[in-house]
Amino acid sequence: MASDGNGQTAPAAVGTEEGRRGGRRTLIGRVKSAKMTKTVVVEVVRSVRHAVYGKYVRIRTKYKAHDEKGEYRAGDLVEIREHKPISKEKRWMVTKLIERPVDA
């Protein structure tokens, strides 16, 4: 970070994609539902420390993500990236498949 003389700091990565576009968050989760057209429901699980008890608890959040080709199935581990609003509830897009479960 560079100083402008007034004690203020300027952002370091102005020319990069993240600096220009504000950065897009990426999350990893498991597809819970693929029943909609061009949409999958992805559940992201994260561990958060409880404020009072100090115990780590699992927080589950479901995101609706855009799947243009309809190639992802329930059970797939995927990476989703933040995107401009596609519909009323869709603000994420599936970027890649990480793992597909082996069917017995």
C-alpha positions in Angstrom: 0.0 0.0 0.0 1.3 3.4 -0.9 0.8 6.6 1.2 -0.4 9.8 -0.4 1.1 12.1 2.1 -2.0 12.6 4.2 -1.7 9.4 6.1 -4.2 7.7 3.7 -3.3 4.5 1.9 -4.2 3.7 -1.7 -5.2 0.2 -2.8 -2.2 -1.9 -3.9 -3.8 -3.9 -6.7 -5.5 -1.3 -8.9 -4.6 -2.9 -12.3 -5.6 -6.5 -11.4 -8.9 -8.0 -12.0 -9.7 -8.1 -8.3 -8.9 -4.4 -7.9 -10.9 -3.4 -10.9 -14.0 -5.6 -10.3 -14.0 -5.5 -6.5 -13.1 -9.2 -6.2 -15.4 -12.1 -6.4 -15.8 -14.5 -3.5 -15.4 -18.2 -4.2 -16.9 -20.9 -2.0 -16.8 -24.7 -2.1 -19.9 -26.7 -1.4 -21.9 -29.8 -2.2 -24.8 -29.8 -4.6 -28.0 -30.6 -2.7 -30.5 -30.2 -5.5 -30.3 -30.2 -9.3 -34.0 -30.3 -10.1 -34.4 -26.8 -11.5 -33.5 -25.8 -15.0 -30.1 -24.2 -15.2 -30.0 -23.9 -11.4 -28.4 -26.0 -8.6 -28.7 -25.5 -4.8 -25.3 -25.7 -3.2 -24.8 -26.1 0.5 -21.7 -24.6 2.0 -20.6 -25.8 5.5 -18.3 -23.7 7.6 -17.1 -23.8 11.2 -17.6 -20.7 13.4 -16.6 -20.3 17.1 -19.5 -19.6 19.3 -19.2 -16.2 21.0 -20.2 -17.2 24.5 -19.2 -20.9 24.8 -16.2 -21.0 22.6 -17.3 -24.2 21.0 -17.0 -24.5 17.2 -20.3 -25.0 15.6 -21.1 -25.9 11.9 -23.1 -23.3 10.0 -24.8 -24.5 6.8 -25.8 -22.0 4.1 -27.6 -22.8 0.9 -26.9 -20.8 -2.3 -28.7 -21.0 -5.6 -26.1 -21.1 -8.4 -26.4 -20.9 -12.1 -25.5 -24.0 -14.1 -25.8 -23.1 -17.8 -25.4 -26.6 -19.3 -27.1 -28.6 -16.5 -24.1 -30.8 -16.0 -23.9 -30.9 -12.2 -25.8 -33.5 -10.1 -26.8 -33.9 -6.5 -23.8 -34.9 -4.4 -21.1 -33.2 -6.5 -18.5 -31.1 -4.8 -18.3 -27.8 -6.7 -16.8 -24.3 -6.6 -19.1 -21.4 -6.9 -18.2 -17.8 -7.6 -20.1 -14.6 -6.8 -21.8 -13.1 -9.9 -24.1 -10.2 -10.7 -27.7 -11.0 -10.0 -29.1 -13.5 -12.5 -32.6 -13.8 -11.0 -34.4 -12.9 -7.8 -32.4 -15.4 -5.7 -29.4 -16.4 -7.9 -26.2 -14.4 -7.3 -23.7 -17.3 -7.8 -22.3 -19.3 -10.7 -20.8 -22.7 -10.7 -17.2 -22.4 -11.9 -15.8 -26.0 -11.7 -16.4 -29.5 -10.5 -14.1 -30.6 -7.8 -15.2 -34.1 -7.0 -18.0 -36.4 -8.2 -19.1 -39.2 -5.9 -18.6 -42.7 -7.2 -21.9 -44.5 -7.5 -21.9 -48.1 -6.1 
